Amino acid sequence: MTNITVRIDETIKSEAETLFEKLGLSISGAINVFFRQAIREQAIPFAIRAATPEEKYSEYFNPHNMKILMESIEQAKNGQIVIKSLSELEAMEDG
């Protein structure tokens, strides 16, 4: 056996751990599965491609953000100027 050190975003690691736990795997086990499958296929075992514009922006244009955008457009049409601080905008994300 050997060890590998990998730098990865903390959120990605946490989400992966949660997923792998549901699948009955540790991160080490999941990496081993990935390596074995790559060796078996002699390739990355999934397609790697650039995101389409729809995929790239789909997270931004989710229903919650679209609702806020439409409300802002209506307010602008009615002459209402809306000024929000960064903390107010962040609170809207949680709401």
Buried (B, 14 or more C-beta within 10 A) or exposed (E): EEEEEEEEEEEEEEEBBEEBEEEEBEBEEBBEBEEEEEEEEEEEBEEEEEEEEEEEEEEEEEEEEEEBEEEEEEEEEEEEEEEEEEEEEEEEEEE
